[in-house]
């Protein structure tokens, strides 16, 4: 299972105020690899909020309330696909997007059920065909008596399914089915729309 924390960035001056040091010290930390960061095309150094929070905790420094609150409130999604190359590419695409979520990747239906129950994600991205069960079976397991419940928008990603299979998905509450051949940007846009639907329903 892989977890990707989608990045929001802080400049060196803002980091310096939090750490009560000079911007030059922050720049040195980044250059020496003590604080994870990167340079923009214009040469400015940037630190992801998740990396800053980890750095502060590791060095016994207080995490600012706005940063801690943003981390706690970050929406979660679970991405399920048994094709390693596609899963890796999709997770990377999500990481580079503007979704602002934590994404957890798993490769089969049983692990998906466990992660959904544990994380209570806002969105689940399901490959239709998985090694142990299909997407409609995953959703049905969540909805059955004694199940964990769904409570999430579901985006099914497929290389092609028959019409009757798509009808089954609709019957169990899946609103969005995306074809893999349409590209990763279409999948990410479907996730974005699902997040909006989830927020409206909350």
Secondary structure, 3 states (H helix, E strand, C coil): CEEEECCCEEEHHHHHHHHCCCHHHHHHHHHCCCCCCEECCCCCEEEEHHHHHHHHHHCCCCCCHHHHHHHHHCEEEEEECCCHHHHHHHHHHHHCCCCCEEEEEECCHHHHHHHHHHHCCCEEEEECECCCCEHHHHHHHHHCCCCCCCCCEEEEEECCCCHHHHHHHHHCCCCEEEEHHHCHHHHHHHHHHHHHHHHHHC
